[in-house]
Amino acid sequence: MSQIVQPLGSRVLVRMIAEENVTSSGLYVPDTAKEKPQKGEVVAIGDDTETIKVSVGDVVLFPKYTGAEFKVDGQDHLIIESTDLLAILRSQPAAQSAAHSAAA
């Protein structure tokens, strides 16, 4: 049975995104050597819309040791104060990326 978690106030529910198991050079990273995830996708927001600056679906960065961790339907989630979020990750359009490379 699927559970629905609705954060209260200025909190957001984030589904943690695990880092890759293989480095860019092709080395396997065992679970015991992995860092705690610091990236996740916002799956629900509280009702304090004046304070919350993110939307459902945004990929965000957060500090390593923050919020309350728990599992929903077997996936790791985190409830965190929206003010504790560090950044929203957005993909850069290809044309803009090429312009940045040419300017550098």
C-alpha positions in Angstrom: 0.0 0.0 0.0 1.3 3.4 -1.0 1.6 6.1 1.7 1.1 9.8 1.2 3.2 12.1 3.4 2.1 15.8 3.6 4.7 18.1 5.2 3.4 20.8 7.5 4.4 24.5 7.6 7.5 25.4 5.8 8.9 21.9 5.5 9.4 20.0 2.3 9.6 16.2 1.5 12.6 15.2 -0.5 13.2 11.8 -2.1 17.0 11.3 -1.8 18.9 10.6 -5.0 21.7 8.1 -4.5 25.1 8.9 -6.1 26.5 6.7 -8.8 28.3 3.4 -7.9 31.1 4.0 -10.4 33.5 6.9 -10.6 34.2 8.8 -13.9 37.4 6.7 -14.2 35.4 3.5 -14.0 36.2 2.5 -10.4 33.5 0.8 -8.3 32.5 2.6 -5.1 31.3 0.1 -2.4 28.3 1.1 -0.2 30.6 1.4 2.9 32.7 4.2 1.2 29.8 6.2 -0.1 29.0 9.7 1.2 25.5 10.4 2.5 23.4 11.8 -0.4 23.1 15.6 -0.5 20.8 15.8 -3.6 17.1 15.0 -3.9 13.9 15.6 -5.7 11.1 17.6 -4.0 8.0 15.4 -3.8 5.7 17.4 -1.5 5.7 20.9 0.1 4.0 22.2 3.2 1.3 24.8 3.3 3.5 27.9 4.1 3.7 29.0 0.5 5.2 32.4 1.4 8.4 30.8 2.9 8.8 27.9 0.5 10.7 28.8 -2.7 10.8 25.4 -4.3 8.2 23.4 -6.3 7.4 19.7 -6.5 9.8 18.2 -9.1 12.7 20.5 -8.3 16.1 18.8 -7.7 17.7 20.4 -4.7 20.9 20.3 -2.7 20.9 20.2 1.1 23.4 19.8 4.0 24.6 16.2 4.8 23.2 16.0 8.3 19.9 17.8 8.3 16.2 16.9 8.5 14.5 13.7 9.5 15.2 10.6 7.4 12.7 7.8 6.8 11.5 5.4 4.1 8.3 5.7 2.1 7.5 2.7 -0.1 11.1 1.4 0.3 12.7 4.7 -0.9 14.8 7.0 1.3 13.1 10.4 2.0 13.9 13.4 4.1 11.7 16.0 5.7 13.6 19.3 5.9 12.9 22.9 6.6 12.7 24.8 3.3 15.1 27.4 4.7 17.7 24.6 5.1 17.8 23.9 1.4 21.0 25.2 -0.3 20.2 25.3 -4.0 18.0 24.2 -6.8 19.7 22.3 -9.6 18.6 23.2 -13.1 19.9 22.0 -16.4 21.5 24.6 -18.6 20.2 24.9 -22.3 22.8 23.6 -24.8 23.1 26.9 -26.6 23.8 28.8 -23.3 26.3 26.1 -22.3 28.2 26.6 -25.6 28.3 30.3 -25.1 29.8 29.9 -21.6 32.5 27.6 -23.0 33.4 30.1 -25.8 33.6 33.0 -23.4 36.0 31.2 -21.1 
